[in-house]
Amino acid sequence: MVTNNEDEAKKIFLFKKNIFATSFPDVDEALIQPDGLIASGGDLSITRLLDAYSHGIFPWFNKGQPIMWWSPDPRCILEPSELKVSRSLAKVLKKDQFNVTFNTAFIDVVNGCAAARNGNSDTWITHEIKLAYLDLFKRGYAHSVECWHGDDLVGGLYGIAMGKVFFGESMFSRVSNSSKIALVILARNLQSMNFKMIDCQVYSRHLQMLGAKTIQRSLFSKVLEYYCSYEKSKIRVT
């Protein structure tokens, strides 16, 4: 039996309206500064997460903070058909020195993404986040891409697939180009499965070099209306 206190604990605080609510508002109500912050609190249940992603909202917060929900404008995306592979990366792919797999080491990829980088031990991939996305993986919504060199996991990424949209969450690389190769193989497979886009959330030069671009949040929302659904996808190497 769910008590009133439990119901209250699951509510989210809407920053623009300055009220507590049980569901997310329209993404147009996200703050301008900080860019895209729309709500805080609630939980990381499967129902909440899938509802958030279907509306272009994702969680991002550091350890010790409440759950923070974001929908930045503009939004960085990569259309699989617009993937760019540089000459140098094409040479690496041609050497065939890496092996790429799907969904064979999900938690290892998440841990790789959560590991300290450049001496910075802070990470938004908390224990709470790991458990939530592991639940999504078990339900068939979250997926991992692993890049191997021999028996060593040297790079990869993970994210969520809903309908014909892949929501990228994080990537890591222990060897030069390994995360790029994981993304290239993912994009090629998603293109063969008629996926419309990969959500990259926020812009980076690294992603731009691979063909990513920014679009207005309003357009991003329109794409989700047409192509995002609760349909699960069996993503695998083809």
GIRACOR-V650630 format. One record per residue. N is the residue number from 1. RES is the residue in one letter. SS is DSSP state (A for helix, B for strand, O for the rest). PSI is psi in whole degrees, -180 to 180 (999 if undefined). OMEGA is omega in whole degrees, 0 to 359 (none if undefined). Layout:
# GIRACOR-V650630
<<N;RES;SS;PSI;OMEGA> <N;RES;SS;PSI;OMEGA>>
This chain:
# GIRACOR-V650630
<<1;M;O;129;181> <2;V;O;125;180> <3;T;O;167;178> <4;N;A;-36;179> <5;N;A;-39;179> <6;E;A;-39;177> <7;D;A;-43;180> <8;E;A;-39;182> <9;A;A;-27;182> <10;K;O;-7;180> <11;K;O;152;177> <12;I;B;150;179> <13;F;B;123;180> <14;L;B;114;188> <15;F;O;-44;185> <16;K;O;-39;181> <17;K;O;-15;180> <18;N;O;43;180> <19;I;B;164;173> <20;F;B;144;181> <21;A;B;168;180> <22;T;O;-13;182> <23;S;O;163;181> <24;F;O;148;176> <25;P;O;178;173> <26;D;O;142;183> <27;V;A;-18;176> <28;D;A;-15;180> <29;E;A;9;176> <30;A;O;151;180> <31;L;O;154;174> <32;I;O;-40;176> <33;Q;O;124;351> <34;P;O;145;189> <35;D;O;114;172> <36;G;O;-3;179> <37;L;B;124;187> <38;I;B;-31;182> <39;A;B;168;175> <40;S;B;159;177> <41;G;B;-158;183> <42;G;O;-148;181> <43;D;O;178;179> <44;L;O;38;177> <45;S;O;160;178> <46;I;A;-43;180> <47;T;A;-45;181> <48;R;A;-45;182> <49;L;A;-46;181> <50;L;A;-37;177> <51;D;A;-42;180> <52;A;A;-52;182> <53;Y;A;-38;181> <54;S;A;-18;178> <55;H;O;10;177> <56;G;O;28;182> <57;I;O;140;179> <58;F;B;155;179> <59;P;B;142;174> <60;W;O;118;181> <61;F;O;157;179> <62;N;O;165;180> <63;K;O;133;179> <64;G;O;-12;178> <65;Q;O;159;171> <66;P;O;163;177> <67;I;O;127;179> <68;M;B;135;184> <69;W;B;135;189> <70;W;B;150;172> <71;S;O;81;186> <72;P;O;157;178> <73;D;O;118;7> <74;P;O;177;182> <75;R;B;138;179> <76;C;B;128;180> <77;I;B;162;172> <78;L;B;118;173> <79;E;O;124;184> <80;P;A;-36;181> <81;S;A;-14;181> <82;E;A;14;178> <83;L;O;134;178> <84;K;O;127;178> <85;V;O;116;181> <86;S;O;164;179> <87;R;A;-41;182> <88;S;A;-39;179> <89;L;A;-36;178> <90;A;A;-36;178> <91;K;A;-40;179> <92;V;A;-44;179> <93;L;A;-39;182> <94;K;A;-30;180> <95;K;A;-22;176> <96;D;O;42;181> <97;Q;O;-9;179> <98;F;O;151;175> <99;N;B;130;182> <100;V;B;132;178> <101;T;B;167;179> <102;F;B;132;170> <103;N;O;31;179> <104;T;O;-15;182> <105;A;O;56;187> <106;F;A;-54;185> <107;I;A;-30;177> <108;D;A;-37;177> <109;V;A;-44;179> <110;V;A;-43;178> <111;N;A;-36;177> <112;G;A;-40;178> <113;C;A;-29;183> <114;A;A;-14;184> <115;A;O;154;179> <116;A;O;141;180> <117;R;B;133;178> <118;N;O;38;178> <119;G;O;1;180> <120;N;B;116;184> <121;S;O;-8;179> <122;D;O;138;177> <123;T;O;145;176> <124;W;O;-11;180> <125;I;O;80;182> <126;T;O;173;177> <127;H;A;-39;179> <128;E;A;-43;178> <129;I;A;-44;181> <130;K;A;-46;181> <131;L;A;-40;182> <132;A;A;-44;182> <133;Y;A;-26;173> <134;L;A;-38;176> <135;D;A;-42;179> <136;L;A;-36;177> <137;F;A;-45;181> <138;K;A;-28;179> <139;R;O;-5;176> <140;G;O;10;180> <141;Y;O;-39;180> <142;A;B;147;183> <143;H;B;152;176> <144;S;B;151;175> <145;V;B;122;183> <146;E;B;136;176> <147;C;B;119;186> <148;W;B;145;168> <149;H;B;101;190> <150;G;O;-127;178> <151;D;O;4;184> <152;D;B;130;174> <153;L;B;112;187> <154;V;B;-4;179> <155;G;B;170;178> <156;G;B;-175;179> <157;L;B;165;174> <158;Y;B;161;181> <159;G;B;-168;184> <160;I;B;135;177> <161;A;B;125;177> <162;M;B;115;184> <163;G;O;-121;180> <164;K;O;30;177> <165;V;B;133;175> <166;F;B;123;180> <167;F;B;103;180> <168;G;B;137;181> <169;E;B;-53;182> <170;S;B;159;178> <171;M;B;159;178> <172;F;B;160;181> <173;S;B;125;176> <174;R;O;-14;178> <175;V;O;141;182> <176;S;O;131;176> <177;N;O;-5;186> <178;S;A;-41;179> <179;S;A;-34;177> <180;K;A;-42;180> <181;I;A;-41;178> <182;A;A;-43;180> <183;L;A;-40;179> <184;V;A;-48;180> <185;I;A;-40;177> <186;L;A;-49;182> <187;A;A;-41;179> <188;R;A;-40;179> <189;N;A;-40;179> <190;L;A;-36;177> <191;Q;A;-41;179> <192;S;A;-20;180> <193;M;O;10;177> <194;N;O;33;174> <195;F;O;143;182> <196;K;O;-42;183> <197;M;B;162;171> <198;I;B;122;177> <199;D;B;120;179> <200;C;B;1;177> <201;Q;B;-76;183> <202;V;O;152;184> <203;Y;O;143;167> <204;S;O;150;180> <205;R;A;-35;178> <206;H;A;-46;180> <207;L;A;-37;179> <208;Q;A;-39;180> <209;M;O;-20;179> <210;L;O;3;176> <211;G;O;1;180> <212;A;O;155;180> <213;K;B;167;177> <214;T;B;143;175> <215;I;B;158;179> <216;Q;O;146;181> <217;R;A;-35;179> <218;S;A;-40;178> <219;L;A;-41;177> <220;F;A;-44;180> <221;S;A;-38;178> <222;K;A;-42;179> <223;V;A;-42;179> <224;L;A;-39;180> <225;E;A;-38;184> <226;Y;A;-36;192> <227;Y;A;-13;180> <228;C;O;132;179> <229;S;O;178;179> <230;Y;O;10;177> <231;E;O;134;178> <232;K;O;151;181> <233;S;O;136;176> <234;K;O;92;182> <235;I;O;128;182> <236;R;O;164;178> <237;V;O;130;179> <238;T;O;999;none>>
